[in-house]
Amino acid sequence: MQVKVKKIPIRYNKHRYQAGETFEIQQEHVKGIQNLVEIVSEETEEKSLEQMTVAELKEYAKSQDIEIGKTSKKEDILALIYETKRLNE
């Protein structure tokens, strides 16, 4: 999710963020600093498809209305997703 630093600089993942700066943070980490940041977007920066697990790819395909059927191999799911995206451009 995307958050914006309110007033006090914050360190997260070895980076320092000043007041007014936005950055990506995992949702479970927001709870500890929720009074120091404001949520800008609930959506997280998209993980590259190649970095996703098979389960994540299946969920992604479902959320994008991409029919993968009983496909279970990562490479095959990726191919279907890329092909569908290419056809929809």
Secondary structure, DSSP 4 states (H G I P E B T S, - for coil): -EEEE-SS-EEETTEEE-TT-EEE--HHHHGGGTTTEEEEESSPPPPPGGGS-HHHHHHHHHHTT---TT---HHHHHHHHHHHHHHH-
